[in-house]
Amino acid sequence: MYFEKVNFTDGDLPYNHLLHEVRLVPFHWHEFIEIIMVIEGQLSVHIGKETYELNKEDVIIVPSLVRHSLEGTAGNIVSVIQISSEFINQEMPSYRDKMFVVKPDKVILESGIVKELVQFAVIELKGNLSRIERKINILQLLVTLTELLLIERDSSEIEHLDDLMFKILFYINDNISNQLTLSSLAKQFNFNQSYLSRLFKKIWESIFQSTL
């Protein structure tokens, strides 16, 4: 598993839009949220222990800091929007206490999400947008997502990952080849080993083993 770091095309508008074929992307995680819509073909998205099978016009939202992988059929076309979590928090303060629905149901999709995502992609693909037009475009999309897909976080979930949690995740990524153990990681960051194991179980939906 690896950490995916991306460069956004505009520092003040930290989001990217990609339209491409997706064949196999191994398990990884990132700090941004990812909105994925299948234009043609099929795509399997593995998030934690769950597998979601996507067909044409199906949508899935991958949260930040969640391990996931992708497997697609040959010749598929997938629209991917990557949006910085920090940007969303700045523009939508209420997002800190909420989360997006991972797999919208058919009723939600038919209510306008697919049309909105297609419209967003078409506008982005023109490639001649001003910065203001791009910001309007992404904010309009976020408004729609907020109205239809934003839900309260479960009280049993971790609501916020502070700077220390980010440091731990990046430390693991930078030192993954050093045979880190749960014990050494807990000692490095002055955490109780049992607490750290429970924390990562909630984040990645998998129990931390004695060896990472």
N, C-alpha and C positions, 0 to 999 in steps of 0.2 A: 504494500500500500504506500502511496506517496502523496505529498502535498502539491496541489496544482496552483501555481502562481501565474496570474495573467497580467498583462499590461493593457490598461484601458486606453482607448484611442484619444480620450480627452480627460485630463486630470480633474476638471471641474464637473464633468459628466461621466462618472465612473461606471460605464456599462458598455458591453459589447453585444453585437448581434452577429450570429454565424448561421449560414445556410449551407449545409454540407451533408455528405454521406457519413454515417457512423457505423463502423463495423464492430470493433472491440476496444473498449476503454477499461483497463483493469481498475480494481478498487482504488479509490483515492478520496481526498476530501479537499475543501477549499473554503475561503472565508466569505465568498459571495453566494447569493442564492442563484439558482439556475432554473429558468422556465423553458421546458422542452416540449415542442409540439411536432408530431409526425406529419409531414406533408404527403409523403408517399412511402409505401412499404410498411415494415414492422420494426419495433424496437422493444427489447427487454431491458428494464431498468431494475437493478438490484439495489435496494436501500436497506441496510442492516440485514435483517433476516427475511424481509419481504421482497417478493418479485412482482413487478407490474408489467403486464403485457400491453403494449401500445400499438394501436393500428392507426390508420389515416384519421387525422383531426383529433386524436387523443392528446391530452395534455397532462404533464406532471410537473410538479415544482419540487426541486431538490433543495432542502434547507442548507444553510451554512454549517460547516463543521460536522457533517454527517458522511460516513463512509458509504460509497456507492460505486457501482460499475454499470457499464452499458454494453449491450450486444445487439447488433442490428443485422437485418437481412441485406443481401447484396442489392445495390441499386436504390437503397432507401434515400429519402431526402428529409432531413431533420432541421427544424428551426430552433436555435438555441439563443436565449437571451441571458446574459450574465450581468447581474446587478450587485454592486457593492452593498453589503449589509450596512456599512457606515453611512452610505448615501441614503439608504432607506430610512435609517434611524433619524437622520437629520431632517429629511423631508416629511417623515411620518413618525413623530415622537411616540404615538400610541403603539407603534409596532413592537416596542421593547417588551410589552406585556402580552403580545399575541404572536400568532404564527399563521402561515398560509396553509390551506388544505393541500396535502401532498398530491392526492389523486382526485380531482374534481369529478363528480358523477355526471351522468348524461344530461340531467336537468340543468345543471349549472353550465355545462358546455353549450347547450342550446340557447341559454339565456343571453349569449353574446360574447363569451370569452374567445371562442375560436375566431369569430369575425374580427374582434379587436386585435388579436395576435396576428392575423393575416394582414390587416390594415397596417399594423406597426411594421411588419416585415417589408411590405411593399414600399412604404415611405422611406425606410432605412436603405433599401436597395437602390433608391434613386441616386444616392451618393453625393448629392449636391445641396444638402441641408445646411442651413446656418446653425450656429450654436443654439440660438433661441428656439428654432424649430425643433432641434433634437431634444432640448429640454422639455418643450411642450409635449412632444411625442412620448417620451418616457414617463412623464408625470401623468399624462392621460391614461396610459396603460396601468400605472400604479393605482390610480383612483379606481379604475374598474376592478382590478384585482382585490383592492381593499374592500370594496362594496360587496363582492361576491364570494371571496375566498378567505378573508381574514377571520380567524376564530381565536377565542381565549386559549391561552396555554393551560394544559392540565396542571393542577397544583402539585402533582407528583414529579413534574419535569423540572429541569434546571431552567430557570427563567433567564438568567444572564450569565455569560462567561466573562469574567473580569480579565484584566490584563495578565494576571498571573496564569490563568488557564490558557490563554493564547501562548504565553511563553513556554508552557509545558508542551503544548502541541507542536510548536516550532522546534523545541529542543529534541523531541522524539524524531521529527523529520530529519533534522541535521545530524543526528547520532544513531540512526536506525541500524547502521552497520556495526555498531559497537556492542551488540548483544546486551542491550539494556534489560534490566529486570525491574519488576514492579517495586521491589525493595530499594534498589539503587535510585530509582526515579523519585520515590517518596522521600528518601533521604536528601536528594539533591534540592528538593523544593520544600523541605520541612513539612511534609504532609504525613498524616497517619496512613499506613499502607491499606487498611481496610476501607478507609474513607475514600482514598484515591481510586480503589477498585470499583466502589459503588458509583463514583462520579463518572468514570469512563463507561461503565455499564449503561448509565442513563444516556450518555452522549452518543455512543456508537452501538447501543443495543447488543452488546456482546461483553461477556465477562473477561476482564483482563486476566490473562494467564500469568504464571510466574515468570515466563520469559516472553517479551513482546515479539 
